[in-house]
């Protein structure tokens, strides 16, 4: 029977290609990235990229490894209690995006503008895997709506800080951003009136 799925290969070569892909996607976004560009950055033949990952989308999905486990992150965010949760959430995302482990996430954020696939990956991960779990843990009404409201703020912050770069967001410290945006997230997550429809 013919084998299916990604082909096996040496970890060193794959790791080199993935590192080059993360850098390439981060610099030019999904649409402008090419197999040839990734191969050139990795100093390998383009056929080798396709051998391991089959397509540009295949290597994009492999390169965008989310840098934390939501099931472990949510209890840490909730442990201090509800007070200051919105600010902690802002700091958590900023620290994740700006850490070395978060570089694939920055590549994803920069690809959102030109790729619906990238936009869907970011939207689904942030909303479903992190924020809906968080809202459900709070045991408040309409956890998905609350998660979507928080997600709109966080994804918007990422776009304006890392892609569009509208001041003062790019140069502000994480603490300052948490102070500015945290209260809005706090309201979305913990205020019973936040999901009440106007009459």
C-alpha atoms as an extended CHARMM CRD file, in Angstrom:
* protein
*
       199  EXT
         1         1  UNK       CA              0.0000000000        0.0000000000        0.0000000000  PROA      1               0.0000000000
         2         2  UNK       CA              1.3220000000        3.4260000000       -0.9180000000  PROA      2               0.0000000000
         3         3  UNK       CA              2.2640000000        5.6760000000        1.9620000000  PROA      3               0.0000000000
         4         4  UNK       CA              0.2940000000        8.8590000000        2.5600000000  PROA      4               0.0000000000
         5         5  UNK       CA              0.9940000000       12.0270000000        4.5320000000  PROA      5               0.0000000000
         6         6  UNK       CA              4.2520000000       13.8660000000        5.0150000000  PROA      6               0.0000000000
         7         7  UNK       CA              7.3180000000       11.9830000000        3.8930000000  PROA      7               0.0000000000
         8         8  UNK       CA              9.9090000000       11.0550000000        6.4660000000  PROA      8               0.0000000000
         9         9  UNK       CA             13.2640000000       12.7580000000        6.3510000000  PROA      9               0.0000000000
        10        10  UNK       CA             16.1860000000       13.8940000000        8.3720000000  PROA      10              0.0000000000
        11        11  UNK       CA             15.1720000000       16.1560000000       11.2280000000  PROA      11              0.0000000000
        12        12  UNK       CA             18.0640000000       18.5270000000       10.5720000000  PROA      12              0.0000000000
        13        13  UNK       CA             16.9870000000       19.3150000000        7.0240000000  PROA      13              0.0000000000
        14        14  UNK       CA             13.3310000000       19.6740000000        7.9490000000  PROA      14              0.0000000000
        15        15  UNK       CA             14.1900000000       21.9080000000       10.8860000000  PROA      15              0.0000000000
        16        16  UNK       CA             16.3140000000       24.1120000000        8.6240000000  PROA      16              0.0000000000
        17        17  UNK       CA             13.5140000000       24.4160000000        6.0820000000  PROA      17              0.0000000000
        18        18  UNK       CA             10.9510000000       25.2000000000        8.7990000000  PROA      18              0.0000000000
        19        19  UNK       CA             13.1830000000       27.8880000000       10.3060000000  PROA      19              0.0000000000
        20        20  UNK       CA             13.6360000000       29.4550000000        6.8770000000  PROA      20              0.0000000000
        21        21  UNK       CA              9.8960000000       29.2580000000        6.2080000000  PROA      21              0.0000000000
        22        22  UNK       CA              9.0450000000       31.0160000000        9.4810000000  PROA      22              0.0000000000
        23        23  UNK       CA             11.4400000000       33.8180000000        8.6440000000  PROA      23              0.0000000000
        24        24  UNK       CA             10.1930000000       34.0680000000        5.0490000000  PROA      24              0.0000000000
        25        25  UNK       CA              6.4890000000       34.0870000000        5.9830000000  PROA      25              0.0000000000
        26        26  UNK       CA              7.2010000000       36.6270000000        8.7080000000  PROA      26              0.0000000000
        27        27  UNK       CA              8.9550000000       38.9740000000        6.2740000000  PROA      27              0.0000000000
        28        28  UNK       CA              6.6640000000       38.8150000000        3.2470000000  PROA      28              0.0000000000
        29        29  UNK       CA              3.3820000000       37.2280000000        4.3990000000  PROA      29              0.0000000000
        30        30  UNK       CA              1.6430000000       34.1650000000        2.9880000000  PROA      30              0.0000000000
        31        31  UNK       CA              0.6540000000       35.4270000000       -0.4610000000  PROA      31              0.0000000000
        32        32  UNK       CA              4.0960000000       36.7690000000       -1.4100000000  PROA      32              0.0000000000
        33        33  UNK       CA              5.9810000000       33.8110000000        0.0350000000  PROA      33              0.0000000000
        34        34  UNK       CA              7.1890000000       31.2090000000       -2.4560000000  PROA      34              0.0000000000
        35        35  UNK       CA              8.6130000000       27.7270000000       -2.3050000000  PROA      35              0.0000000000
        36        36  UNK       CA             11.6720000000       29.0580000000       -4.1430000000  PROA      36              0.0000000000
        37        37  UNK       CA             12.0990000000       31.8450000000       -1.5910000000  PROA      37              0.0000000000
        38        38  UNK       CA             11.9000000000       29.3840000000        1.3050000000  PROA      38              0.0000000000
        39        39  UNK       CA             14.3150000000       27.0360000000       -0.4150000000  PROA      39              0.0000000000
        40        40  UNK       CA             16.7790000000       29.8610000000       -1.0860000000  PROA      40              0.0000000000
        41        41  UNK       CA             16.6560000000       30.9360000000        2.5570000000  PROA      41              0.0000000000
        42        42  UNK       CA             17.2280000000       27.3510000000        3.6740000000  PROA      42              0.0000000000
        43        43  UNK       CA             19.9050000000       26.7900000000        0.9900000000  PROA      43              0.0000000000
        44        44  UNK       CA             18.1750000000       23.6830000000       -0.3410000000  PROA      44              0.0000000000
        45        45  UNK       CA             16.6200000000       22.6640000000       -3.6450000000  PROA      45              0.0000000000
        46        46  UNK       CA             12.9440000000       23.7280000000       -3.9410000000  PROA      46              0.0000000000
        47        47  UNK       CA             12.0610000000       20.1050000000       -4.7040000000  PROA      47              0.0000000000
        48        48  UNK       CA             13.2280000000       19.2090000000       -1.2120000000  PROA      48              0.0000000000
        49        49  UNK       CA             10.7240000000       21.6340000000        0.3250000000  PROA      49              0.0000000000
        50        50  UNK       CA              7.9320000000       19.9810000000       -1.6480000000  PROA      50              0.0000000000
        51        51  UNK       CA              9.3060000000       16.5400000000       -0.8010000000  PROA      51              0.0000000000
        52        52  UNK       CA              8.8270000000       17.1720000000        2.9140000000  PROA      52              0.0000000000
        53        53  UNK       CA              5.7710000000       19.4590000000        2.9500000000  PROA      53              0.0000000000
        54        54  UNK       CA              4.0100000000       18.9250000000       -0.4240000000  PROA      54              0.0000000000
        55        55  UNK       CA              2.7880000000       22.5240000000       -0.8930000000  PROA      55              0.0000000000
        56        56  UNK       CA              3.1290000000       26.0930000000        0.3200000000  PROA      56              0.0000000000
        57        57  UNK       CA              0.0970000000       25.6210000000        2.5520000000  PROA      57              0.0000000000
        58        58  UNK       CA              1.6280000000       22.4410000000        3.9470000000  PROA      58              0.0000000000
        59        59  UNK       CA              4.8160000000       24.1590000000        5.0250000000  PROA      59              0.0000000000
        60        60  UNK       CA              2.8460000000       27.1620000000        6.3000000000  PROA      60              0.0000000000
        61        61  UNK       CA              0.7630000000       24.9430000000        8.5950000000  PROA      61              0.0000000000
        62        62  UNK       CA              3.8860000000       23.1510000000        9.7950000000  PROA      62              0.0000000000
        63        63  UNK       CA              5.7400000000       26.4170000000       10.3840000000  PROA      63              0.0000000000
        64        64  UNK       CA              2.9730000000       28.0390000000       12.4020000000  PROA      64              0.0000000000
        65        65  UNK       CA              3.2890000000       26.0790000000       15.6010000000  PROA      65              0.0000000000
        66        66  UNK       CA              1.3090000000       27.7170000000       18.3620000000  PROA      66              0.0000000000
        67        67  UNK       CA              3.7870000000       28.3780000000       21.1730000000  PROA      67              0.0000000000
        68        68  UNK       CA              1.7430000000       27.3890000000       24.2140000000  PROA      68              0.0000000000
        69        69  UNK       CA             -0.7510000000       24.8130000000       25.4270000000  PROA      69              0.0000000000
        70        70  UNK       CA             -4.1230000000       26.4950000000       26.1030000000  PROA      70              0.0000000000
        71        71  UNK       CA             -5.1300000000       23.8700000000       28.6660000000  PROA      71              0.0000000000
        72        72  UNK       CA             -2.0780000000       24.8310000000       30.7430000000  PROA      72              0.0000000000
        73        73  UNK       CA             -2.2710000000       28.5910000000       30.0920000000  PROA      73              0.0000000000
        74        74  UNK       CA             -5.8870000000       29.1270000000       31.1780000000  PROA      74              0.0000000000
        75        75  UNK       CA             -5.4420000000       27.9600000000       34.8050000000  PROA      75              0.0000000000
        76        76  UNK       CA             -2.3600000000       30.1960000000       35.1510000000  PROA      76              0.0000000000
        77        77  UNK       CA             -4.3370000000       33.2110000000       33.9350000000  PROA      77              0.0000000000
        78        78  UNK       CA             -7.2170000000       32.4700000000       36.3230000000  PROA      78              0.0000000000
        79        79  UNK       CA             -5.1820000000       31.5170000000       39.3860000000  PROA      79              0.0000000000
        80        80  UNK       CA             -4.8550000000       35.0800000000       40.7970000000  PROA      80              0.0000000000
        81        81  UNK       CA             -8.6440000000       35.5640000000       40.5400000000  PROA      81              0.0000000000
        82        82  UNK       CA            -10.8720000000       37.7330000000       38.3670000000  PROA      82              0.0000000000
        83        83  UNK       CA             -9.4130000000       41.0860000000       39.3840000000  PROA      83              0.0000000000
        84        84  UNK       CA             -6.9720000000       42.2360000000       36.7090000000  PROA      84              0.0000000000
        85        85  UNK       CA             -7.7560000000       39.3210000000       34.3830000000  PROA      85              0.0000000000
        86        86  UNK       CA             -8.0910000000       41.5940000000       31.3290000000  PROA      86              0.0000000000
        87        87  UNK       CA             -4.6760000000       43.1660000000       31.8880000000  PROA      87              0.0000000000
        88        88  UNK       CA             -3.0670000000       39.7630000000       32.4970000000  PROA      88              0.0000000000
        89        89  UNK       CA             -4.5570000000       38.5120000000       29.2370000000  PROA      89              0.0000000000
        90        90  UNK       CA             -3.0730000000       41.4360000000       27.2790000000  PROA      90              0.0000000000
        91        91  UNK       CA              0.3550000000       40.8830000000       28.8430000000  PROA      91              0.0000000000
        92        92  UNK       CA              0.1530000000       37.1400000000       28.2320000000  PROA      92              0.0000000000
        93        93  UNK       CA             -0.4990000000       37.5660000000       24.5100000000  PROA      93              0.0000000000
        94        94  UNK       CA              2.1340000000       40.2690000000       24.0960000000  PROA      94              0.0000000000
        95        95  UNK       CA              4.7530000000       38.1880000000       25.9190000000  PROA      95              0.0000000000
        96        96  UNK       CA              3.8380000000       35.1650000000       23.7890000000  PROA      96              0.0000000000
        97        97  UNK       CA              3.9780000000       37.0510000000       20.4870000000  PROA      97              0.0000000000
        98        98  UNK       CA              7.2630000000       38.7580000000       21.3600000000  PROA      98              0.0000000000
        99        99  UNK       CA              9.1020000000       35.7440000000       22.7540000000  PROA      99              0.0000000000
       100       100  UNK       CA             11.4430000000       33.6710000000       20.5510000000  PROA      100             0.0000000000
       101       101  UNK       CA              8.8650000000       30.8690000000       20.6690000000  PROA      101             0.0000000000
       102       102  UNK       CA              6.2350000000       33.2880000000       19.4000000000  PROA      102             0.0000000000
       103       103  UNK       CA              7.9360000000       34.1160000000       16.1010000000  PROA      103             0.0000000000
       104       104  UNK       CA              5.6850000000       31.6980000000       14.1610000000  PROA      104             0.0000000000
       105       105  UNK       CA              2.6840000000       33.5700000000       15.5790000000  PROA      105             0.0000000000
       106       106  UNK       CA              4.1070000000       36.8570000000       14.2840000000  PROA      106             0.0000000000
       107       107  UNK       CA              4.4940000000       35.2490000000       10.8630000000  PROA      107             0.0000000000
       108       108  UNK       CA              0.8490000000       34.2420000000       11.0660000000  PROA      108             0.0000000000
       109       109  UNK       CA             -0.2600000000       37.7450000000       12.1050000000  PROA      109             0.0000000000
       110       110  UNK       CA              1.6430000000       39.3240000000        9.2060000000  PROA      110             0.0000000000
       111       111  UNK       CA              0.0920000000       36.8270000000        6.8000000000  PROA      111             0.0000000000
       112       112  UNK       CA             -3.4750000000       37.5680000000        7.9010000000  PROA      112             0.0000000000
       113       113  UNK       CA             -3.7310000000       40.6310000000        5.6520000000  PROA      113             0.0000000000
       114       114  UNK       CA             -3.2060000000       38.6670000000        2.4550000000  PROA      114             0.0000000000
       115       115  UNK       CA             -4.3920000000       35.1590000000        3.3110000000  PROA      115             0.0000000000
       116       116  UNK       CA             -7.8490000000       34.0440000000        4.3990000000  PROA      116             0.0000000000
       117       117  UNK       CA             -6.2650000000       30.7520000000        5.4670000000  PROA      117             0.0000000000
       118       118  UNK       CA             -3.9340000000       32.5960000000        7.8450000000  PROA      118             0.0000000000
       119       119  UNK       CA             -6.8020000000       34.7560000000        9.0990000000  PROA      119             0.0000000000
       120       120  UNK       CA             -8.8860000000       31.6570000000        9.8110000000  PROA      120             0.0000000000
       121       121  UNK       CA             -6.0200000000       29.9570000000       11.6560000000  PROA      121             0.0000000000
       122       122  UNK       CA             -5.4260000000       32.9630000000       13.8860000000  PROA      122             0.0000000000
       123       123  UNK       CA             -9.1140000000       33.6500000000       14.4820000000  PROA      123             0.0000000000
       124       124  UNK       CA             -9.9690000000       30.0250000000       15.2610000000  PROA      124             0.0000000000
       125       125  UNK       CA             -6.9970000000       29.4780000000       17.5510000000  PROA      125             0.0000000000
       126       126  UNK       CA             -7.3970000000       32.6610000000       19.5770000000  PROA      126             0.0000000000
       127       127  UNK       CA            -11.1820000000       32.4080000000       19.8580000000  PROA      127             0.0000000000
       128       128  UNK       CA            -11.7870000000       28.6740000000       20.2150000000  PROA      128             0.0000000000
       129       129  UNK       CA             -8.6740000000       27.3290000000       21.8740000000  PROA      129             0.0000000000
       130       130  UNK       CA             -7.9640000000       30.1840000000       24.2820000000  PROA      130             0.0000000000
       131       131  UNK       CA            -10.7790000000       32.6590000000       24.7910000000  PROA      131             0.0000000000
       132       132  UNK       CA            -13.7950000000       30.3380000000       24.6720000000  PROA      132             0.0000000000
       133       133  UNK       CA            -12.0810000000       28.0590000000       27.1960000000  PROA      133             0.0000000000
       134       134  UNK       CA            -11.4130000000       31.0690000000       29.3680000000  PROA      134             0.0000000000
       135       135  UNK       CA            -14.9870000000       32.3530000000       29.1420000000  PROA      135             0.0000000000
       136       136  UNK       CA            -16.3790000000       28.8900000000       29.9060000000  PROA      136             0.0000000000
       137       137  UNK       CA            -14.1270000000       28.6260000000       32.9520000000  PROA      137             0.0000000000
       138       138  UNK       CA            -15.6600000000       31.8720000000       34.2370000000  PROA      138             0.0000000000
       139       139  UNK       CA            -19.1150000000       30.2370000000       34.0290000000  PROA      139             0.0000000000
       140       140  UNK       CA            -20.7760000000       33.3670000000       32.6860000000  PROA      140             0.0000000000
       141       141  UNK       CA            -23.4690000000       33.6040000000       30.0420000000  PROA      141             0.0000000000
       142       142  UNK       CA            -22.6620000000       33.5260000000       26.3220000000  PROA      142             0.0000000000
       143       143  UNK       CA            -19.0120000000       32.4390000000       26.5990000000  PROA      143             0.0000000000
       144       144  UNK       CA            -18.5310000000       32.3290000000       22.8120000000  PROA      144             0.0000000000
       145       145  UNK       CA            -19.7580000000       35.8880000000       22.3680000000  PROA      145             0.0000000000
       146       146  UNK       CA            -17.5180000000       37.0880000000       25.1900000000  PROA      146             0.0000000000
       147       147  UNK       CA            -14.5770000000       35.2320000000       23.6510000000  PROA      147             0.0000000000
       148       148  UNK       CA            -15.2470000000       36.8010000000       20.2460000000  PROA      148             0.0000000000
       149       149  UNK       CA            -15.3820000000       40.2970000000       21.7310000000  PROA      149             0.0000000000
       150       150  UNK       CA            -12.0580000000       39.7760000000       23.5070000000  PROA      150             0.0000000000
       151       151  UNK       CA            -10.5630000000       38.2120000000       20.3820000000  PROA      151             0.0000000000
       152       152  UNK       CA            -11.5360000000       41.2330000000       18.2790000000  PROA      152             0.0000000000
       153       153  UNK       CA             -9.5250000000       43.4500000000       20.6290000000  PROA      153             0.0000000000
       154       154  UNK       CA             -6.4670000000       41.1830000000       20.7820000000  PROA      154             0.0000000000
       155       155  UNK       CA             -6.2600000000       40.4980000000       17.0490000000  PROA      155             0.0000000000
       156       156  UNK       CA             -6.7970000000       44.2060000000       16.3730000000  PROA      156             0.0000000000
       157       157  UNK       CA             -3.9800000000       45.0300000000       18.7970000000  PROA      157             0.0000000000
       158       158  UNK       CA             -1.6760000000       42.5540000000       17.0510000000  PROA      158             0.0000000000
       159       159  UNK       CA             -2.4430000000       44.0100000000       13.6250000000  PROA      159             0.0000000000
       160       160  UNK       CA             -1.8760000000       47.6060000000       14.7200000000  PROA      160             0.0000000000
       161       161  UNK       CA              1.2570000000       46.8470000000       16.7570000000  PROA      161             0.0000000000
       162       162  UNK       CA              3.0520000000       44.4460000000       14.4040000000  PROA      162             0.0000000000
       163       163  UNK       CA              1.6760000000       44.9980000000       10.8950000000  PROA      163             0.0000000000
       164       164  UNK       CA              0.1590000000       48.4610000000       10.3990000000  PROA      164             0.0000000000
       165       165  UNK       CA              2.3630000000       49.9380000000       13.1710000000  PROA      165             0.0000000000
       166       166  UNK       CA              0.2150000000       52.8830000000       14.1780000000  PROA      166             0.0000000000
       167       167  UNK       CA              1.7620000000       54.7960000000       17.0730000000  PROA      167             0.0000000000
       168       168  UNK       CA              1.7140000000       54.7130000000       20.0070000000  PROA      168             0.0000000000
       169       169  UNK       CA              0.9060000000       50.9960000000       19.9230000000  PROA      169             0.0000000000
       170       170  UNK       CA              4.2110000000       49.7250000000       18.4090000000  PROA      170             0.0000000000
       171       171  UNK       CA              6.4190000000       51.5750000000       20.8680000000  PROA      171             0.0000000000
       172       172  UNK       CA              4.2640000000       51.2350000000       23.9990000000  PROA      172             0.0000000000
       173       173  UNK       CA              5.4210000000       48.8130000000       26.6760000000  PROA      173             0.0000000000
       174       174  UNK       CA              3.3400000000       45.7020000000       27.4110000000  PROA      174             0.0000000000
       175       175  UNK       CA              2.4960000000       47.1820000000       30.8240000000  PROA      175             0.0000000000
       176       176  UNK       CA              1.1700000000       50.3690000000       29.2240000000  PROA      176             0.0000000000
       177       177  UNK       CA             -0.8800000000       48.4270000000       26.6730000000  PROA      177             0.0000000000
       178       178  UNK       CA             -2.2750000000       46.2120000000       29.4250000000  PROA      178             0.0000000000
       179       179  UNK       CA             -3.3360000000       49.3280000000       31.3400000000  PROA      179             0.0000000000
       180       180  UNK       CA             -5.0260000000       50.7800000000       28.2450000000  PROA      180             0.0000000000
       181       181  UNK       CA             -6.7580000000       47.6780000000       26.8710000000  PROA      181             0.0000000000
       182       182  UNK       CA             -7.1070000000       45.4520000000       29.9300000000  PROA      182             0.0000000000
       183       183  UNK       CA            -10.2230000000       47.1800000000       31.3440000000  PROA      183             0.0000000000
       184       184  UNK       CA            -12.1120000000       46.6320000000       28.0860000000  PROA      184             0.0000000000
       185       185  UNK       CA            -11.2470000000       42.9230000000       28.0940000000  PROA      185             0.0000000000
       186       186  UNK       CA            -12.1640000000       42.7680000000       31.7750000000  PROA      186             0.0000000000
       187       187  UNK       CA            -15.6260000000       44.1100000000       30.9680000000  PROA      187             0.0000000000
       188       188  UNK       CA            -16.1360000000       41.6510000000       28.1110000000  PROA      188             0.0000000000
       189       189  UNK       CA            -15.1390000000       38.7070000000       30.2990000000  PROA      189             0.0000000000
       190       190  UNK       CA            -16.6920000000       39.4910000000       33.6490000000  PROA      190             0.0000000000
       191       191  UNK       CA            -19.4790000000       42.1010000000       33.3400000000  PROA      191             0.0000000000
       192       192  UNK       CA            -22.9510000000       40.4910000000       33.0910000000  PROA      192             0.0000000000
       193       193  UNK       CA            -24.1530000000       43.6020000000       31.2510000000  PROA      193             0.0000000000
       194       194  UNK       CA            -21.5260000000       43.2520000000       28.5040000000  PROA      194             0.0000000000
       195       195  UNK       CA            -23.6390000000       40.7660000000       26.5660000000  PROA      195             0.0000000000
       196       196  UNK       CA            -27.0190000000       42.3770000000       27.1860000000  PROA      196             0.0000000000
       197       197  UNK       CA            -28.7130000000       43.4810000000       23.9800000000  PROA      197             0.0000000000
       198       198  UNK       CA            -29.9370000000       47.0970000000       23.9400000000  PROA      198             0.0000000000
       199       199  UNK       CA            -33.6950000000       47.4860000000       24.0020000000  PROA      199             0.0000000000
